[in-house]
Amino acid sequence: MNSQSPSLTIGTVAKRAGVAIDTIRFYEREGLLPEPLRRASGYRSYDDSAINRLRFIRRAKDLGFTLEEIRDLLALSVDRHRGVKAVKQRAAQRLADIDARIAELTRIRQGLEQLIEACPGRGDPEQCPILRALADEEPQA
């Protein structure tokens, strides 16, 4: 943690962290980012730790973690007893979820490829294999 006193504006933090100002406010409301100190003027005042935390959140989102999962990861990041093991488990679960999504998308892609290949691209719409497949009540194998 940075021991310097809070002196950064929300705009500066947003720019350095690569997020929008509204995103910072949202994360504060969601409890992902601690409420900042307020200046006498009422403006928020941050230190570098806010930038680090926002970058952590952004990178976790880029890896596909949900906000709830990110909340857990943030809590685990300071848990000396079970943190690293639990983070690894959550990352492994995220990877399994991604693999499942890839398998499902591959199945969908193959089905769409077959329909496109079977469609002549001209003629009577009732004979179009794509339209027939979309209108069928029972999926074709």
C-alpha positions as CSV (number, residue, x, y, z in Angstrom):
1,M,0.0,0.0,0.0
2,N,1.1,3.5,-0.7
3,S,1.5,5.6,2.4
4,Q,1.2,8.9,0.6
5,S,-1.8,11.0,1.4
6,P,-4.7,10.9,-1.0
7,S,-4.3,13.7,-3.6
8,L,-5.5,12.4,-6.9
9,T,-8.7,13.5,-8.5
10,I,-11.2,11.0,-10.0
11,G,-10.3,12.1,-13.5
12,T,-6.6,11.5,-12.9
13,V,-7.3,8.1,-11.4
14,A,-9.6,7.2,-14.3
15,K,-7.0,8.1,-16.9
16,R,-4.1,6.3,-15.2
17,A,-6.2,3.2,-14.6
18,G,-7.7,3.2,-18.1
19,V,-11.3,3.3,-17.0
20,A,-14.2,5.8,-17.2
21,I,-15.1,8.0,-14.3
22,D,-18.6,6.5,-14.2
23,T,-16.9,3.0,-13.8
24,I,-15.0,4.2,-10.7
25,R,-18.3,5.5,-9.2
26,F,-20.0,2.2,-10.1
27,Y,-17.2,0.1,-8.5
28,E,-17.5,2.3,-5.3
29,R,-21.2,1.6,-5.2
30,E,-20.6,-2.1,-5.7
31,G,-18.0,-2.2,-2.9
32,L,-15.2,-3.2,-5.3
33,L,-13.4,0.1,-4.6
34,P,-13.4,1.6,-1.1
35,E,-15.1,4.9,-0.6
36,P,-12.4,7.6,-1.1
37,L,-11.7,10.4,1.2
38,R,-13.4,13.7,0.4
39,R,-11.8,17.1,0.2
40,A,-13.3,20.1,1.9
41,S,-14.9,20.9,-1.5
42,G,-16.6,17.5,-1.5
43,Y,-14.5,16.1,-4.3
44,R,-13.2,12.6,-4.1
45,S,-9.5,12.2,-3.3
46,Y,-7.5,9.1,-4.1
47,D,-4.1,7.7,-3.8
48,D,-2.1,5.2,-6.0
49,S,-3.7,2.2,-4.4
50,A,-7.0,3.0,-6.1
51,I,-5.2,2.9,-9.5
52,N,-3.7,-0.5,-8.6
53,R,-7.1,-1.8,-7.5
54,L,-8.8,-0.6,-10.7
55,R,-6.2,-2.1,-12.9
56,F,-6.6,-5.4,-11.0
57,I,-10.4,-5.2,-11.6
58,R,-9.9,-4.4,-15.3
59,R,-7.5,-7.3,-15.9
60,A,-9.8,-9.7,-14.1
61,K,-12.7,-8.6,-16.2
62,D,-10.5,-9.1,-19.3
63,L,-10.0,-12.7,-18.2
64,G,-13.7,-13.2,-18.0
65,F,-14.3,-13.0,-14.2
66,T,-17.6,-11.6,-13.1
67,L,-17.8,-8.7,-10.7
68,E,-18.9,-11.1,-7.9
69,E,-15.9,-13.3,-8.7
70,I,-13.6,-10.2,-8.7
71,R,-15.0,-9.3,-5.3
72,D,-13.9,-12.7,-4.1
73,L,-10.5,-12.4,-5.7
74,L,-9.9,-9.0,-4.1
75,A,-10.8,-10.5,-0.7
76,L,-8.5,-13.5,-1.3
77,S,-5.7,-11.3,-2.4
78,V,-5.1,-10.3,1.2
79,D,-5.9,-13.7,2.8
80,R,-2.6,-15.1,3.9
81,H,-4.0,-18.5,4.9
82,R,-6.1,-19.6,1.9
83,G,-5.7,-16.9,-0.6
84,V,-3.4,-18.3,-3.2
85,K,-5.0,-21.8,-3.2
86,A,-8.5,-20.3,-3.5
87,V,-7.4,-17.9,-6.3
88,K,-6.0,-20.8,-8.2
89,Q,-9.2,-22.8,-7.8
90,R,-11.3,-19.9,-9.0
91,A,-9.0,-19.4,-12.0
92,A,-9.2,-23.1,-12.9
93,Q,-13.0,-22.9,-12.7
94,R,-13.0,-19.8,-15.0
95,L,-10.8,-21.8,-17.5
96,A,-13.3,-24.8,-17.3
97,D,-16.2,-22.4,-18.0
98,I,-14.3,-20.9,-21.0
99,D,-13.6,-24.4,-22.3
100,A,-17.3,-25.3,-22.1
101,R,-18.2,-22.1,-23.9
102,I,-15.7,-22.8,-26.6
103,A,-17.1,-26.3,-27.1
104,E,-20.6,-25.0,-27.3
105,L,-19.6,-22.3,-29.8
106,T,-17.7,-24.8,-31.9
107,R,-20.8,-27.0,-32.0
108,I,-22.9,-24.0,-33.1
109,R,-20.3,-23.0,-35.7
110,Q,-20.3,-26.5,-37.2
111,G,-24.0,-26.6,-37.5
112,L,-24.1,-23.1,-39.1
113,E,-21.4,-24.1,-41.5
114,Q,-23.4,-27.2,-42.6
115,L,-26.5,-25.1,-43.2
116,I,-24.6,-22.5,-45.2
117,E,-23.0,-25.2,-47.3
118,A,-26.4,-26.8,-48.0
119,C,-28.0,-23.5,-49.0
120,P,-27.8,-22.7,-52.7
121,G,-28.3,-18.9,-52.0
122,R,-31.1,-18.7,-54.5
123,G,-34.5,-20.0,-55.3
124,D,-37.7,-20.6,-53.3
125,P,-37.4,-19.5,-49.6
126,E,-39.4,-22.6,-48.5
127,Q,-36.6,-24.7,-49.9
128,C,-33.8,-22.8,-48.1
129,P,-32.2,-25.2,-45.6
130,I,-31.3,-22.4,-43.2
131,L,-34.9,-21.1,-43.1
132,R,-36.2,-24.6,-42.7
133,A,-33.8,-25.4,-39.9
134,L,-34.8,-22.2,-38.1
135,A,-38.5,-23.0,-38.5
136,D,-38.3,-26.6,-37.5
137,E,-39.7,-27.4,-34.0
138,E,-37.3,-30.3,-33.6
139,P,-33.5,-29.6,-34.0
140,Q,-31.8,-31.5,-36.7
141,A,-28.9,-33.7,-35.8
